[in-house]
């Protein structure tokens, strides 16, 4: 583990985020999990699949 991460953890413990910020982070994580679950249940939509040569590099 990088020592900088330990300093960040120390700062986070000394100044914890507000309740609203924690709720925002949890809401974003819940939305991401819901989208992932929807994709697992129903698959990837055909209209989101790009057309073109799969060997083509950009």
Protein Blocks (a to p, Z undefined) as FASTA:
>chain_A
ZZklmmmmmmmmmmccdfklmmmmmmmmmmmmmmmmmmmmnopafklpccddfkbcZZ
